[in-house]
Amino acid sequence: MTVHLLKLCVGVSSVDELKDIVADRAAERLASGLEPASWAKTRMAPKRADEVIDGGSLYWVIKGAIQARQPVLSIEPFTDASGIGRYQIFLAPVVTPVRPRPCRPFQGWRYLREGDAPADFVIGELDDQMPAQMRRELMELCLI
């Protein structure tokens, strides 16, 4: 059974900003001769890593709402510069906006069952007559 991870996107204020960071990281890896990917680091290993890697995504909480996701490619251990063991969650270099849903702050990451994950946001599902700024503000308020 596939499960997803839920993590705060600290220091990021919008999905567009996250997309820029992901693009920069993917380009950096590509320039180094590696497969393009993004990543998130964590101290604790997900005990259900096999279920996450089996089609799971990392859902990002931005400004108090779940707003985007990235498919998880792998979860690998590494040792940081201080000699502390950590885990790197490698993510596909694609950020998919999801239907915003409020989420309270938490530390680390949480599991998210497949049935509890917000649906992907499809651009054409909103009235095209709505001004882009209004649509963005309503999404940030989790009203659409």
N, C-alpha and C positions, 0 to 999 in steps of 0.2 A: 504494500500500500504506500502510495506517495504521500509524503508530508513536506511542508514548506517551512522556511525559517522566516521570522519576523525580527527586524532590527531597526534601531533608530539610525537615521542618516544625519549624524551630528555635524553641524557646521554648514549644512546645505539648506538653502531656503526655497528651492523650487525644483520641479522635475527637470526643467531646462538646464539648471545648474548641474544637476546630477548627470544629465546626458553629456555635458561638456567634460566633466571629470572622467567619465567612462571612456569617452572618445580619446582623451589625452593618454590615459593609461593603456588603452589598446594600441595606440600609435607607438607609445614607448616600448611596449613588448614586441611589436612588429619590427621596429627598428633594431631591436636586439636579436632578431632572428627567431623569436618565440611566437607561438600562436597568439593572436590578439585575444585579450581577456581583460577583465577588471577583477577586483578582489576586495574582500573585507577580511579584517584580521580579528581574531577572538582568542581569549585566554583558554576557554574550555572547549573540549572536543564535543561536538554533537554526538550523543550516544546512538542516535537514530540516523547516522550519516548515510548508511546504505539506502534508507528510504528517501532521504533528501536528494541524493544523487540520482535516484531512479525517477527522474522527471520533475523534481521539485524546483522551486524558485525561492529566491530571497526577496521578501516583500519589504520595502523601505517605508518607514514612518518619517514623513517630512512635515514639519510645522504642526505636529499634533494630529496627523491623519495618515493612514496608509494611502500612499499615492502612486507607487510604482513597484515594478518587480523586475528581477533579472534571473534567468535560468541558472541554476547551479551546475557547474561543470565538474568540480572535484573539491575535496576537502583534504588538505595536506598539512602535516606537522612541520614546524620549522623552529629554529632557535633564534631569538632576537639578539640585538647587539649587546644586551645586558646578560645574555646567557639564559634567559627565561624561555621555557618551552611554550609555544603558542600554536595556533592553527590558522591557516590561510584558506579562505573560502574563495575559490576561483569561480568567476561569474562570466556568462556570455556577455560580449560587448554590446548588448542590445537592452535598452531600457524601455519597458512597456508600461505606459500609464494605465492605472486601474481606477475603477469607480472609487472615489475617495470615501474613506470611512474613518470617523474619529478613533483615536487610539491614545490612551494615557501613557505617559513616560514610564520606562522600565529600564533596568540595567541588563547588559548582555544581549541575549537574543531569546526568542520564544519559538516554540513549535506552532504551526498553524495547519490544522487539518485541511485537506483539499476542499471539503464542503464549506469551510468557514472562510476561505480565501475570497477576497473581492474579485469580481469579474473584470476582465480587461475593459478599458475605456475605448470605445470606437468613436472616432471623430464625427462621422456622419450621423450618429444617433441623436444628436441635438439639432434643434432648429437652426439652419444656416443663417437665418435672419438675425439671430442673437449676436450682438457685438462681441468680439473676441475678449475684450477686457471684462465685460459682464460675465461671460462664460467662465473665465479664469477665476474671478472673485467668488462666483457661486460654487465652483468646484473646491476652492480653498475652504469654504464654509461647510463643505460636504452636503450641500443642498441639491446638487445634481451629480 
